[in-house]
Amino acid sequence: MAESFEGKSSHISANQAAVPSYATDITHRYPTFRDEPFKTVHNWLDGKRYDDGAEGLWRINDDLYDLEDFAHTH
């Protein structure tokens, strides 16, 4: 009886190992607002802001910066 249980558990773990895992980071996520009927720059920017979750920050070379102080002095 113990042998049949061991056989089942190893079979289940083999099936679980075969299931692909999906990344959930921003580089693998389907962009928000991509399927809008009118594709505009504004829709893309709104979707990018929504996906990044970085309200008020600027993305430069894949880094996020707060340029509010810079904007006030320039």
Buried (B, 14 or more C-beta within 10 A) or exposed (E): EEEEEEEEEEEEEEEEEEEEEEEEEEEEEEEBBEEEEEEEEEBBEBBBBEBEEEEEBEEEEEEEEEEEEEEEEE
